[in-house]
Amino acid sequence: MSTPTLRGPVWVAVHQHRRVLWAGTALLALTALILLYQRYTATSSVSDFAGSGCSVQVTTVACGDTVRGFLDAQYAFHQWLNYTGVVLFALPGVVGAFVAGPVIGRELESGTYKLAWTQSVSPARWLLSKLAAPVLWTVVGGTALVILYRWSRFQGPEGVYYVFWYDRLGFAGLGPLPVAYGLLGIALGALAGLVARRTVLAMSVTALAVGGAMLAMITWVRPYLWPSETVTGDGGLPDLAWTLQDGVILASGERMTREECAAGDWASSPCLNLHEGGRHFTDYHPASHFWPLQLMETGIVLALAAVVVFAAFRVLRRSHA
């Protein structure tokens, strides 16, 4: 039985952009290898430090170098967790710009797409073949890096430095969201390339569109994708809680946030002079809300990607009917 091979326009697209695909794969592999090395170093430092008899809280002169080496290893591991999060965070914009420019925009700008269309390749099949390799690369590479990030984050050593689940980089790397945003970036890149038909313009528009979509979701949508919880009075927050806002609840039941309290004259502010029945409040997401928030946002992003892909095929059909 012969092994399956890429054929037709898909093979042409992969062969045409093989250097970029290999370079992207090498970047992900290098990031993964360095993260694995830093995790191994941090884990070894924990074992060595535990047997040294030294303490971070009470450091003697004899333990100075040992404590410094331990903290440096933990900090390096923490930094590479952040760097990996940056790679996952930037992945959608990079992939989207690549699709918008070299994959779609350049072909339309130079007119080389006409050759494929004269070889019994329909416009729809041509577009599908152009998107196949970036989609596969994003799904496989992004998923592998997310799995490694989660494993390093949760199975790594309990060090001094920590990546909170609600941090922008931490939240992006702990679930399927980077892959979903990557697919949205590909969809936006395809649409921008078809509309702009210019390499540089399409890449710029895609980068701005992907960045704007991610910023909007992170700032204005993510905190409200799942009902928050509220603690009032002297009640404390649970560990790893994501604070959304705080303020006071007046005796009348009116809520005033910290910003509203500080907007007027602070000396006469009702926030400072609570009447009987008034109390402080804090809205927050506990750590258990991570997966509901992650999956809700992933579903919204995938739905947006599907709408943008539909729009791209409509533009293609109308432009080249």
DOVODO-276970 format. One record per residue (C-alpha): residue in one letter; residue number from 1; x, y, z. Coordinates in steps of 0.02 Angstrom, whole numbers, plus 50000, padded with zeros to 5 digits. Each point is the difference from the previous one (the first is absolute). Example, Ala and Ser with C-alpha at 12.3 -4.5 7.8 and 13.67 -1.06 7.14 Angstrom:
BEGIN
+------+-----+-------+-------+-------+
: rest :  nr :  east : north :    up :
+------+-----+-------+-------+-------+
:    A :   1 : 50615 : 49775 : 50390 :
:    S :   2 : 50069 : 50172 : 49967 :
+------+-----+-------+-------+-------+
//
This chain:
BEGIN
+------+-----+-------+-------+-------+
: rest :  nr :  east : north :    up :
+------+-----+-------+-------+-------+
:    M :   1 : 50000 : 50000 : 50000 :
:    S :   2 : 50072 : 50168 : 49951 :
:    T :   3 : 50011 : 50140 : 50127 :
:    P :   4 : 49880 : 50146 : 49977 :
:    T :   5 : 50074 : 50155 : 49921 :
:    L :   6 : 49941 : 50178 : 49976 :
:    R :   7 : 49931 : 50027 : 49827 :
:    G :   8 : 49936 : 50140 : 49891 :
:    P :   9 : 49984 : 50178 : 50065 :
:    V :  10 : 50031 : 49950 : 50181 :
:    W :  11 : 50170 : 49929 : 49953 :
:    V :  12 : 50038 : 50159 : 49902 :
:    A :  13 : 49954 : 50110 : 50149 :
:    V :  14 : 50104 : 49897 : 50122 :
:    H :  15 : 50149 : 49994 : 49882 :
:    Q :  16 : 49988 : 50186 : 49966 :
:    H :  17 : 50004 : 50048 : 50185 :
:    R :  18 : 50100 : 49854 : 50069 :
:    R :  19 : 50141 : 50110 : 50065 :
:    V :  20 : 49881 : 50106 : 50104 :
:    L :  21 : 49911 : 49845 : 50065 :
:    W :  22 : 50165 : 49920 : 50048 :
:    A :  23 : 50059 : 50161 : 50082 :
:    G :  24 : 49840 : 50014 : 50101 :
:    T :  25 : 50013 : 49818 : 50053 :
:    A :  26 : 50181 : 50026 : 50051 :
:    L :  27 : 49950 : 50151 : 50105 :
:    L :  28 : 49866 : 49902 : 50092 :
:    A :  29 : 50119 : 49854 : 50025 :
:    L :  30 : 50137 : 50114 : 50067 :
:    T :  31 : 49878 : 50083 : 50121 :
:    A :  32 : 49943 : 49829 : 50060 :
:    L :  33 : 50178 : 49935 : 50024 :
:    I :  34 : 50055 : 50152 : 50099 :
:    L :  35 : 49844 : 49990 : 50109 :
:    L :  36 : 50034 : 49816 : 50033 :
:    Y :  37 : 50180 : 50039 : 50046 :
:    Q :  38 : 49950 : 50142 : 50117 :
:    R :  39 : 49870 : 49888 : 50082 :
:    Y :  40 : 50130 : 49864 : 50026 :
:    T :  41 : 50123 : 50126 : 50072 :
:    A :  42 : 49868 : 50073 : 50117 :
:    T :  43 : 49946 : 49828 : 50059 :
:    S :  44 : 50180 : 49948 : 50034 :
:    S :  45 : 50032 : 50161 : 50095 :
:    V :  46 : 49850 : 49964 : 50113 :
:    S :  47 : 50069 : 49828 : 50044 :
:    D :  48 : 50176 : 50066 : 50028 :
:    F :  49 : 49938 : 50145 : 50105 :
:    A :  50 : 49892 : 49889 : 50109 :
:    G :  51 : 50153 : 49899 : 50048 :
:    S :  52 : 50113 : 50149 : 50029 :
:    G :  53 : 49927 : 50050 : 50167 :
:    C :  54 : 49986 : 50181 : 49942 :
:    S :  55 : 49846 : 50110 : 50006 :
:    V :  56 : 49940 : 50142 : 49890 :
:    Q :  57 : 49918 : 50090 : 50146 :
:    V :  58 : 50152 : 49992 : 50115 :
:    T :  59 : 50160 : 50007 : 49898 :
:    T :  60 : 50173 : 49983 : 50075 :
:    V :  61 : 50162 : 50052 : 49919 :
:    A :  62 : 50044 : 49818 : 49966 :
:    C :  63 : 49835 : 49974 : 49909 :
:    G :  64 : 50009 : 50157 : 49894 :
:    D :  65 : 50056 : 49917 : 49838 :
:    T :  66 : 49883 : 49851 : 50025 :
:    V :  67 : 49848 : 50111 : 50026 :
:    R :  68 : 50049 : 50110 : 49854 :
:    G :  69 : 50018 : 49850 : 49884 :
:    F :  70 : 49832 : 49931 : 50055 :
:    L :  71 : 49910 : 50165 : 49972 :
:    D :  72 : 50085 : 50027 : 49831 :
:    A :  73 : 49942 : 49828 : 49940 :
:    Q :  74 : 49822 : 50033 : 50056 :
:    Y :  75 : 49999 : 50172 : 49921 :
:    A :  76 : 50068 : 49934 : 49835 :
:    F :  77 : 49863 : 49868 : 49996 :
:    H :  78 : 49870 : 50133 : 50038 :
:    Q :  79 : 50068 : 50110 : 49860 :
:    W :  80 : 49993 : 49859 : 49872 :
:    L :  81 : 49822 : 49963 : 50049 :
:    N :  82 : 49966 : 50183 : 49959 :
:    Y :  83 : 50098 : 49990 : 49836 :
:    T :  84 : 49902 : 49846 : 49948 :
:    G :  85 : 49841 : 50093 : 50042 :
:    V :  86 : 50059 : 50144 : 49889 :
:    V :  87 : 50027 : 49879 : 49855 :
:    L :  88 : 49825 : 49930 : 50021 :
:    F :  89 : 49928 : 50175 : 50021 :
:    A :  90 : 50085 : 50064 : 49841 :
:    L :  91 : 49965 : 49844 : 49896 :
:    P :  92 : 49831 : 50059 : 49929 :
:    G :  93 : 50068 : 50165 : 49935 :
:    V :  94 : 50154 : 49921 : 49923 :
:    V :  95 : 49905 : 49860 : 49914 :
:    G :  96 : 49864 : 50119 : 49943 :
:    A :  97 : 50125 : 50122 : 49924 :
:    F :  98 : 50089 : 49856 : 49913 :
:    V :  99 : 49837 : 49940 : 49922 :
:    A : 100 : 49947 : 50176 : 49952 :
:    G : 101 : 50164 : 50046 : 49917 :
:    P : 102 : 50108 : 49861 : 49926 :
:    V : 103 : 49860 : 49872 : 49984 :
:    I : 104 : 49854 : 50101 : 49931 :
:    G : 105 : 50046 : 50182 : 49968 :
:    R : 106 : 50160 : 49966 : 49903 :
:    E : 107 : 49914 : 49879 : 49881 :
:    L : 108 : 49859 : 50121 : 49963 :
:    E : 109 : 50121 : 50145 : 49983 :
:    S : 110 : 50113 : 49909 : 49877 :
:    G : 111 : 49860 : 49910 : 49908 :
:    T : 112 : 50076 : 49826 : 50021 :
:    Y : 113 : 49834 : 49934 : 50064 :
:    K : 114 : 49936 : 50003 : 49820 :
:    L : 115 : 50117 : 49857 : 49955 :
:    A : 116 : 49922 : 49888 : 50131 :
:    W : 117 : 49825 : 50045 : 49946 :
:    T : 118 : 50038 : 49950 : 49821 :
:    Q : 119 : 50055 : 49826 : 50061 :
:    S : 120 : 49823 : 49944 : 50045 :
:    V : 121 : 50017 : 50071 : 50176 :
:    S : 122 : 49847 : 50098 : 50055 :
:    P : 123 : 50021 : 50161 : 50100 :
:    A : 124 : 49924 : 49918 : 50154 :
:    R : 125 : 50117 : 49851 : 49989 :
:    W : 126 : 50147 : 50117 : 49972 :
:    L : 127 : 49958 : 50095 : 50160 :
:    L : 128 : 49975 : 49839 : 50098 :
:    S : 129 : 50169 : 49935 : 49943 :
:    K : 130 : 50083 : 50163 : 50054 :
:    L : 131 : 49926 : 49990 : 50174 :
:    A : 132 : 50026 : 49813 : 50030 :
:    A : 133 : 50184 : 50007 : 50050 :
:    P : 134 : 49985 : 50152 : 50118 :
:    V : 135 : 49846 : 49924 : 50083 :
:    L : 136 : 50085 : 49832 : 50027 :
:    W : 137 : 50161 : 50082 : 50062 :
:    T : 138 : 49904 : 50110 : 50122 :
:    V : 139 : 49893 : 49860 : 50070 :
:    V : 140 : 50142 : 49875 : 50021 :
:    G : 141 : 50138 : 50120 : 50053 :
:    G : 142 : 49889 : 50108 : 50111 :
:    T : 143 : 49922 : 49850 : 50087 :
:    A : 144 : 50169 : 49920 : 50033 :
:    L : 145 : 50071 : 50160 : 50075 :
:    V : 146 : 49844 : 50028 : 50108 :
:    I : 147 : 50013 : 49822 : 50069 :
:    L : 148 : 50184 : 50027 : 50040 :
:    Y : 149 : 49962 : 50169 : 50081 :
:    R : 150 : 49863 : 49925 : 50109 :
:    W : 151 : 50110 : 49853 : 50049 :
:    S : 152 : 50146 : 50115 : 50044 :
:    R : 153 : 49887 : 50118 : 50095 :
:    F : 154 : 49904 : 49873 : 50104 :
:    Q : 155 : 50124 : 49857 : 50012 :
:    G : 156 : 50153 : 50110 : 50022 :
:    P : 157 : 50085 : 50040 : 50165 :
:    E : 158 : 49913 : 50102 : 50133 :
:    G : 159 : 50118 : 50145 : 49989 :
:    V : 160 : 49999 : 50179 : 50060 :
:    Y : 161 : 49935 : 50078 : 49839 :
:    Y : 162 : 49825 : 49968 : 49937 :
:    V : 163 : 49895 : 50026 : 49843 :
:    F : 164 : 49821 : 50040 : 50049 :
:    W : 165 : 49861 : 49917 : 49901 :
:    Y : 166 : 49916 : 50166 : 49960 :
:    D : 167 : 50155 : 50088 : 49935 :
:    R : 168 : 49987 : 50037 : 49814 :
:    L : 169 : 50146 : 49887 : 49958 :
:    G : 170 : 49952 : 49866 : 50125 :
:    F : 171 : 49818 : 49994 : 49946 :
:    A : 172 : 50049 : 49990 : 49816 :
:    G : 173 : 50117 : 49854 : 50025 :
:    L : 174 : 49899 : 49888 : 50114 :
:    G : 175 : 49861 : 49948 : 49881 :
:    P : 176 : 49945 : 49988 : 49818 :
:    L : 177 : 49984 : 50188 : 49979 :
:    P : 178 : 50166 : 50026 : 49906 :
:    V : 179 : 49946 : 49874 : 49868 :
:    A : 180 : 49829 : 50082 : 49984 :
:    Y : 181 : 50078 : 50173 : 49980 :
:    G : 182 : 50123 : 49925 : 49875 :
:    L : 183 : 49855 : 49939 : 49893 :
:    L : 184 : 49918 : 50171 : 50015 :
:    G : 185 : 50164 : 50078 : 49943 :
:    I : 186 : 50005 : 49886 : 49848 :
:    A : 187 : 49820 : 50044 : 49957 :
:    L : 188 : 50033 : 50187 : 50018 :
:    G : 189 : 50159 : 49982 : 49898 :
:    A : 190 : 49907 : 49914 : 49859 :
:    L : 191 : 49864 : 50134 : 49998 :
:    A : 192 : 50126 : 50142 : 50007 :
:    G : 193 : 50103 : 49924 : 49860 :
:    L : 194 : 49849 : 49980 : 49888 :
:    V : 195 : 49937 : 50176 : 50033 :
:    A : 196 : 50165 : 50096 : 50001 :
:    R : 197 : 50087 : 49897 : 49864 :
:    R : 198 : 50164 : 50079 : 50055 :
:    T : 199 : 50130 : 49909 : 50104 :
:    V : 200 : 50055 : 50134 : 50122 :
:    L : 201 : 49828 : 50079 : 50018 :
:    A : 202 : 49918 : 49832 : 50033 :
:    M : 203 : 50130 : 49954 : 50131 :
:    S : 204 : 49979 : 50167 : 50090 :
:    V : 205 : 49811 : 49991 : 49999 :
:    T : 206 : 50003 : 49821 : 50066 :
:    A : 207 : 50121 : 50039 : 50140 :
:    L : 208 : 49891 : 50147 : 50055 :
:    A : 209 : 49840 : 49899 : 49986 :
:    V : 210 : 50068 : 49853 : 50100 :
:    G : 211 : 50075 : 50114 : 50132 :
:    G : 212 : 49839 : 50100 : 50012 :
:    A : 213 : 49892 : 49844 : 50017 :
:    M : 214 : 50111 : 49928 : 50136 :
:    L : 215 : 50008 : 50165 : 50095 :
:    A : 216 : 49812 : 50021 : 49992 :
:    M : 217 : 49969 : 49823 : 50062 :
:    I : 218 : 50128 : 50013 : 50141 :
:    T : 219 : 49947 : 50173 : 50060 :
:    W : 220 : 49812 : 50011 : 49975 :
:    V : 221 : 49934 : 49823 : 49975 :
:    R : 222 : 50102 : 49872 : 50098 :
:    P : 223 : 49958 : 50061 : 50176 :
:    Y : 224 : 49813 : 49983 : 49965 :
:    L : 225 : 49995 : 49833 : 49909 :
:    W : 226 : 49951 : 49913 : 50162 :
:    P : 227 : 49904 : 50068 : 50150 :
:    S : 228 : 50120 : 50070 : 50129 :
:    E : 229 : 49987 : 49973 : 50187 :
:    T : 230 : 49994 : 50133 : 50134 :
:    V : 231 : 50067 : 50008 : 50176 :
:    T : 232 : 49938 : 50136 : 50118 :
:    G : 233 : 50050 : 50070 : 50168 :
:    D : 234 : 50152 : 49923 : 50080 :
:    G : 235 : 49993 : 49841 : 49898 :
:    G : 236 : 50165 : 49952 : 49920 :
:    L : 237 : 50034 : 49948 : 49822 :
:    P : 238 : 50045 : 49820 : 49959 :
:    D : 239 : 50176 : 49959 : 49943 :
:    L : 240 : 50044 : 50049 : 49820 :
:    A : 241 : 49841 : 50104 : 49981 :
:    W : 242 : 49990 : 50119 : 49851 :
:    T : 243 : 49937 : 50167 : 50068 :
:    L : 244 : 49888 : 50092 : 49876 :
:    Q : 245 : 49946 : 50151 : 50100 :
:    D : 246 : 49970 : 50054 : 50178 :
:    G : 247 : 49912 : 50140 : 50090 :
:    V : 248 : 49860 : 50025 : 50125 :
:    I : 249 : 49817 : 49958 : 50013 :
:    L : 250 : 49909 : 50145 : 50083 :
:    A : 251 : 49858 : 49979 : 50123 :
:    S : 252 : 49879 : 50039 : 49858 :
:    G : 253 : 50067 : 49850 : 49903 :
:    E : 254 : 50089 : 50108 : 49871 :
:    R : 255 : 50170 : 49934 : 49945 :
:    M : 256 : 50145 : 50119 : 49975 :
:    T : 257 : 50163 : 49940 : 49928 :
:    R : 258 : 50169 : 50059 : 50062 :
:    E : 259 : 50015 : 50114 : 49846 :
:    E : 260 : 49830 : 50078 : 50033 :
:    C : 261 : 50045 : 50028 : 50180 :
:    A : 262 : 50159 : 50093 : 49951 :
:    A : 263 : 49917 : 50104 : 49864 :
:    G : 264 : 49930 : 50134 : 50116 :
:    D : 265 : 50052 : 50082 : 50161 :
:    W : 266 : 50078 : 49858 : 50098 :
:    A : 267 : 49973 : 50085 : 50169 :
:    S : 268 : 49811 : 50001 : 49976 :
:    S : 269 : 49990 : 49839 : 49902 :
:    P : 270 : 49866 : 49879 : 50061 :
:    C : 271 : 50130 : 49863 : 49975 :
:    L : 272 : 50100 : 50074 : 50143 :
:    N : 273 : 49851 : 50030 : 50112 :
:    L : 274 : 49899 : 49840 : 49991 :
:    H : 275 : 49835 : 50007 : 50089 :
:    E : 276 : 49932 : 49854 : 50096 :
:    G : 277 : 49975 : 49855 : 49882 :
:    G : 278 : 50134 : 50055 : 49878 :
:    R : 279 : 50140 : 49880 : 49960 :
:    H : 280 : 50144 : 49968 : 49882 :
:    F : 281 : 49987 : 49880 : 49854 :
:    T : 282 : 50116 : 49914 : 49877 :
:    D : 283 : 49949 : 49917 : 49837 :
:    Y : 284 : 50116 : 49859 : 49949 :
:    H : 285 : 50024 : 49839 : 49903 :
:    P : 286 : 50065 : 49852 : 50102 :
:    A : 287 : 50127 : 49882 : 49922 :
:    S : 288 : 49859 : 49877 : 49964 :
:    H : 289 : 49933 : 50120 : 49868 :
:    F : 290 : 50152 : 49975 : 49890 :
:    W : 291 : 49926 : 49865 : 49888 :
:    P : 292 : 49828 : 50081 : 49980 :
:    L : 293 : 50084 : 50163 : 49950 :
:    Q : 294 : 50126 : 49912 : 49887 :
:    L : 295 : 49870 : 49894 : 49910 :
:    M : 296 : 49876 : 50142 : 49979 :
:    E : 297 : 50131 : 50111 : 49922 :
:    T : 298 : 50064 : 49858 : 49891 :
:    G : 299 : 49824 : 49968 : 49935 :
:    I : 300 : 49973 : 50184 : 49960 :
:    V : 301 : 50168 : 50014 : 49910 :
:    L : 302 : 49967 : 49842 : 49897 :
:    A : 303 : 49828 : 50067 : 49953 :
:    L : 304 : 50079 : 50164 : 49944 :
:    A : 305 : 50129 : 49903 : 49899 :
:    A : 306 : 49860 : 49903 : 49913 :
:    V : 307 : 49909 : 50162 : 49957 :
:    V : 308 : 50160 : 50078 : 49931 :
:    V : 309 : 50038 : 49845 : 49895 :
:    F : 310 : 49824 : 50006 : 49929 :
:    A : 311 : 50026 : 50184 : 49958 :
:    A : 312 : 50166 : 49960 : 49915 :
:    F : 313 : 49919 : 49872 : 49886 :
:    R : 314 : 49860 : 50121 : 49960 :
:    V : 315 : 50127 : 50133 : 49952 :
:    L : 316 : 50094 : 49874 : 49893 :
:    R : 317 : 49841 : 49945 : 49914 :
:    R : 318 : 49942 : 50177 : 49963 :
:    S : 319 : 50170 : 50059 : 49941 :
:    H : 320 : 50031 : 49852 : 49886 :
:    A : 321 : 49828 : 49936 : 49953 :
+------+-----+-------+-------+-------+
//
